Amino acid sequence: MMKQFDTKRGTSFGSIPGKILKDSKDIIKTKVTQILNIGKTKSVFSNEMKRGDINPAFKPGKNNRMDTGNYRPLSVLPYLSKIPERDF
């Protein structure tokens, strides 16, 4: 699953960058799998993995960058939160 990460995309503040996760997947995959399986069996998802950064994204086709209505919120979540999202 980690080999599919797009490491060119941003990561949320305080989370592990995708490139580091991808490069160290052989070392950390056992522990990450254990952590995610425990959460799955207990039906618990860590609050830290839900926390993301909200950034303004300019809407395509709009001209005025000074108008706040021309932006939409873009949530950047930690890479590890994507694993259960694709798995479940």
HUGI-V607873 format. One record per residue. N is the residue number from 1. RES is the residue in one letter. PHI is phi in degrees with one decimal (NA if undefined). D_CENTER is the distance of its C-alpha to the mean C-alpha in whole Angstrom. Layout:
((N;RES;PHI;D_CENTER) (N;RES;PHI;D_CENTER))
This chain:
((1;M;NA;13) (2;M;-68.2;12) (3;K;-69.3;14) (4;Q;-88.0;13) (5;F;-61.6;10) (6;D;-87.8;10) (7;T;-75.7;11) (8;K;-82.3;12) (9;R;-79.9;9) (10;G;-73.4;9) (11;T;-129.7;6) (12;S;-72.2;7) (13;F;-60.9;10) (14;G;87.9;11) (15;S;-99.4;9) (16;I;-79.4;10) (17;P;-60.0;9) (18;G;-59.5;9) (19;K;-63.0;13) (20;I;-66.7;14) (21;L;-61.7;12) (22;K;-66.0;13) (23;D;-70.4;17) (24;S;-108.6;17) (25;K;-58.6;16) (26;D;-67.9;20) (27;I;-82.8;20) (28;I;-99.8;17) (29;K;-60.7;17) (30;T;-65.2;20) (31;K;-68.0;18) (32;V;-62.2;15) (33;T;-61.8;17) (34;Q;-60.7;19) (35;I;-61.4;17) (36;L;-68.1;15) (37;N;-68.8;18) (38;I;-62.0;20) (39;G;-61.6;17) (40;K;-68.2;18) (41;T;-69.5;22) (42;K;-93.3;22) (43;S;55.3;20) (44;V;-126.6;17) (45;F;-124.9;14) (46;S;-54.6;13) (47;N;-61.6;13) (48;E;-64.2;11) (49;M;-82.2;8) (50;K;-89.4;9) (51;R;-79.2;9) (52;G;-135.4;7) (53;D;-98.2;10) (54;I;-104.9;12) (55;N;-122.0;13) (56;P;-76.8;17) (57;A;-119.5;17) (58;F;-68.4;20) (59;K;-73.8;21) (60;P;-65.6;23) (61;G;87.6;27) (62;K;-94.4;27) (63;N;-107.8;30) (64;N;-92.1;30) (65;R;-76.6;27) (66;M;-84.0;29) (67;D;-84.5;28) (68;T;-66.0;25) (69;G;-70.5;26) (70;N;-91.4;25) (71;Y;-122.0;21) (72;R;-125.6;18) (73;P;-75.6;15) (74;L;-124.8;12) (75;S;-93.6;9) (76;V;-110.0;6) (77;L;-101.4;3) (78;P;-62.8;3) (79;Y;-58.6;4) (80;L;-64.5;6) (81;S;-72.8;5) (82;K;-78.0;6) (83;I;-63.5;9) (84;P;-66.6;11) (85;E;-62.1;10) (86;R;-86.1;12) (87;D;-83.6;14) (88;F;-92.5;16))
